[in-house]
Amino acid sequence: MIDLRKMEQFVAVAEERHFHRAAHRLGMSQPPLTVAIKRLEEDLGVGLIERGGNRILGLTAAGHAFLREARETLRQAHYAIRMAQETAAGLTGLVRLGYVGSALYGRLPDTVRAFRQARPDVRLELREATTATQIVGLLNGTLDAAIIIPPLTDAEGIELHGFDHDRLCMALPIDHPLSRQDRLTLADLADEAFILWPMIEGRGFHLQVIRLCADAGFAPRIMQEAHGMHAVLSLVAVGAGVSIVPESMADFRPDRITYRAIAAPEAAFELSLAVREPTPATRAFVMIATEPPASTTLADFLVSGQICSDRSAGMADPVAWRSGQ
């Protein structure tokens, strides 16, 4: 078997065309180098160097062919070593990140930009999905990290980090009679048709809405369910009903939707960054995601082409980028 050291020795001799200079380049004495090249030729069963006494006249045809392939082999080996070292350090690799739709309107754009600047050679895939779908992704290994809304029903082996804060608010069609009221409380929605998301897609979030309504003295009349917060709000925008959504999403279709605050302290909720068996690159993302963010707007994030929307109950197709893409 020809090892990399022998290839390096031959390449040095072939490029220097002089044993002494090649030995100096390799940091060794000349006699062992001369012996090593001779043994290499014996191992291969062919002559690689044309000699004239103690001088190198050139390379044989076999020598030229071996030089070409040896250079490529060494290049690949050095690249493999560098990739292994950078991957172990979290400087390269892949992070598949899931996120709930409301995260786009909070810290997520800041976090993505900071990570892009700090780790330009790490490939990042972004996938919008519900909390339940993301947890499945973490458990089956199709996601590396997830921005979710706790609590979780199945969190075995999942590590949670605080990521962002938000509140729930009311969302009504802009032409709804209640939208014209100066003061609107949640109790005013008692007789309205509600649009929510299936409980299976976010049990904790769903129950928080039910509890808020119960505290206001009614049970919401759920007339329609939609997969994903953008789908819920799109239905509100066309007048299909009212809903309770994250306050951070109040910039979504303000021409068609009226948003009103819910004063109750119970309207507050947290978003968490969840990981399971994180790779070095994912650890790097967690470290950056838990730092104070810079200021990046959702508009900047949209223009950069780094978003994919929730198309169904499952995760959307990923959008990937590297620095410079």
SULWOSUL-V575967 format. One record per residue. N is the residue number from 1. RES is the residue in one letter. PSI is psi in degrees with one decimal (none if undefined). D_LAST is the distance of its C-alpha to the last C-alpha in whole Angstrom. Layout:
n,res,psi,d_last
N,RES,PSI,D_LAST
N,RES,PSI,D_LAST
This chain:
n,res,psi,d_last
1,M,130.1,42
2,I,118.6,40
3,D,171.6,38
4,L,-32.8,35
5,R,-42.0,38
6,K,-37.2,40
7,M,-42.4,37
8,E,-40.4,36
9,Q,-43.8,39
10,F,-43.5,40
11,V,-41.4,36
12,A,-44.8,38
13,V,-43.6,41
14,A,-36.7,40
15,E,-35.6,38
16,E,-26.1,40
17,R,33.2,43
18,H,122.8,45
19,F,-40.2,46
20,H,-45.8,47
21,R,-38.3,44
22,A,-40.8,42
23,A,-42.0,44
24,H,-42.5,43
25,R,-36.3,39
26,L,-8.8,39
27,G,38.0,42
28,M,169.5,45
29,S,162.1,48
30,Q,-44.6,49
31,P,-46.9,51
32,P,-32.4,49
33,L,-43.0,46
34,T,-42.8,49
35,V,-40.9,50
36,A,-41.5,47
37,I,-38.9,46
38,K,-41.8,49
39,R,-34.8,49
40,L,-44.4,45
41,E,-38.3,47
42,E,-41.2,50
43,D,-38.2,47
44,L,-24.2,45
45,G,17.6,49
46,V,155.1,48
47,G,137.5,48
48,L,-28.2,45
49,I,135.5,46
50,E,120.7,49
51,R,147.8,51
52,G,89.3,54
53,G,-122.6,56
54,N,5.9,54
55,R,151.4,51
56,I,117.6,48
57,L,-27.1,49
58,G,-166.1,45
59,L,148.4,44
60,T,173.0,45
61,A,-40.7,43
62,A,-36.2,43
63,G,-41.7,41
64,H,-42.8,39
65,A,-42.9,37
66,F,-37.7,37
67,L,-44.8,36
68,R,-46.9,33
69,E,-33.7,32
70,A,-42.1,33
71,R,-44.7,30
72,E,-40.4,28
73,T,-43.2,29
74,L,-39.1,29
75,R,-45.6,26
76,Q,-39.6,25
77,A,-44.2,27
78,H,-37.4,26
79,Y,-43.2,22
80,A,-40.6,23
81,I,-45.2,25
82,R,-41.4,22
83,M,-40.0,20
84,A,-43.2,23
85,Q,-42.2,24
86,E,-36.3,20
87,T,-43.0,20
88,A,-29.7,24
89,A,-0.5,23
90,G,19.0,20
91,L,-15.8,17
92,T,173.6,16
93,G,-157.9,16
94,L,135.0,15
95,V,116.0,16
96,R,108.4,17
97,L,122.6,18
98,G,157.6,20
99,Y,146.6,22
100,V,153.3,24
101,G,-37.4,24
102,S,-19.3,25
103,A,-25.8,23
104,L,-24.5,20
105,Y,6.0,23
106,G,-122.8,24
107,R,-13.9,22
108,L,-47.1,19
109,P,-41.2,17
110,D,-43.1,18
111,T,-43.3,18
112,V,-43.5,14
113,R,-43.9,13
114,A,-40.8,16
115,F,-39.7,15
116,R,-40.3,11
117,Q,-37.7,13
118,A,-30.7,15
119,R,68.4,14
120,P,-20.0,10
121,D,4.6,11
122,V,127.5,12
123,R,129.5,11
124,L,124.6,12
125,E,128.3,13
126,L,130.6,15
127,R,115.3,18
128,E,132.0,20
129,A,164.9,24
130,T,165.6,27
131,T,-46.5,29
132,A,-43.3,31
133,T,-37.4,28
134,Q,-39.3,26
135,I,-41.2,29
136,V,-42.3,30
137,G,-40.1,26
138,L,-41.4,27
139,L,-34.0,30
140,N,2.6,29
141,G,10.8,26
142,T,-8.1,23
143,L,146.6,22
144,D,-30.5,22
145,A,156.5,22
146,A,134.2,23
147,I,109.9,24
148,I,172.0,27
149,I,109.5,31
150,P,169.7,34
151,P,165.3,36
152,L,144.4,35
153,T,-26.8,38
154,D,92.1,37
155,A,21.2,35
156,E,122.2,37
157,G,2.5,34
158,I,132.0,32
159,E,126.5,31
160,L,139.1,31
161,H,137.7,29
162,G,135.1,30
163,F,-47.6,27
164,D,167.8,28
165,H,150.0,31
166,D,175.1,32
167,R,158.6,35
168,L,148.4,36
169,C,169.1,37
170,M,144.8,39
171,A,124.3,37
172,L,152.0,39
173,P,141.3,39
174,I,-25.4,39
175,D,10.5,42
176,H,139.8,44
177,P,-37.5,47
178,L,-22.4,46
179,S,-20.1,43
180,R,-7.0,46
181,Q,137.1,48
182,D,-38.0,47
183,R,123.7,48
184,L,130.1,46
185,T,164.2,47
186,L,-32.6,46
187,A,-25.3,49
188,D,-15.7,49
189,L,8.2,47
190,A,-35.2,49
191,D,8.0,50
192,E,156.4,47
193,A,127.2,45
194,F,145.3,42
195,I,120.3,38
196,L,-176.0,37
197,W,154.8,35
198,P,140.1,37
199,M,-33.7,38
200,I,-21.4,37
201,E,-12.8,33
202,G,77.1,34
203,R,-48.4,37
204,G,-43.9,37
205,F,-43.8,36
206,H,-45.5,38
207,L,-32.1,41
208,Q,-40.2,40
209,V,-44.7,40
210,I,-41.5,44
211,R,-39.8,45
212,L,-43.7,44
213,C,-40.9,46
214,A,-40.9,49
215,D,-26.5,49
216,A,-0.8,49
217,G,19.0,52
218,F,163.1,51
219,A,129.2,49
220,P,137.7,46
221,R,94.5,47
222,I,110.2,44
223,M,-21.9,44
224,Q,145.7,40
225,E,147.2,37
226,A,147.1,34
227,H,109.0,31
228,G,144.9,28
229,M,-35.0,29
230,H,-35.7,27
231,A,-40.3,29
232,V,-49.3,32
233,L,-31.8,31
234,S,-37.1,31
235,L,-37.4,34
236,V,-41.1,36
237,A,-30.6,34
238,V,8.6,36
239,G,17.7,39
240,A,-15.6,40
241,G,-169.4,41
242,V,170.3,40
243,S,174.4,38
244,I,121.0,37
245,V,168.6,34
246,P,135.2,31
247,E,-29.7,32
248,S,-18.4,29
249,M,12.5,28
250,A,-8.3,30
251,D,-3.1,28
252,F,117.6,27
253,R,53.3,29
254,P,-14.1,32
255,D,-16.7,33
256,R,-11.5,34
257,I,137.7,35
258,T,129.9,37
259,Y,134.1,36
260,R,139.7,39
261,A,153.0,39
262,I,117.6,41
263,A,-21.9,43
264,A,135.6,44
265,P,-28.6,43
266,E,-6.8,42
267,A,-12.5,39
268,A,147.6,37
269,F,166.5,35
270,E,153.1,32
271,L,137.6,29
272,S,151.0,28
273,L,117.4,26
274,A,137.4,27
275,V,158.9,26
276,R,123.8,28
277,E,58.3,28
278,P,141.1,25
279,T,168.8,23
280,P,-39.1,23
281,A,-39.0,19
282,T,-38.2,20
283,R,-40.4,23
284,A,-38.9,21
285,F,-43.4,19
286,V,-43.3,23
287,M,-45.0,24
288,I,-37.2,21
289,A,-23.1,22
290,T,4.9,25
291,E,157.5,25
292,P,130.4,25
293,P,160.8,22
294,A,-167.1,21
295,S,108.3,21
296,T,131.3,18
297,T,159.8,19
298,L,-35.4,19
299,A,-42.3,18
300,D,-42.5,15
301,F,-42.1,14
302,L,-41.9,14
303,V,-33.3,13
304,S,-9.8,9
305,G,29.3,10
306,Q,12.6,10
307,I,142.5,14
308,C,138.7,16
309,S,157.9,20
310,D,114.2,23
311,R,-18.8,24
312,S,-163.6,27
313,A,-19.5,29
314,G,-172.1,27
315,M,145.4,23
316,A,163.9,20
317,D,142.1,18
318,P,150.0,15
319,V,127.8,11
320,A,150.2,9
321,W,158.9,6
322,R,170.0,6
323,S,133.4,6
324,G,-11.5,4
325,Q,none,0
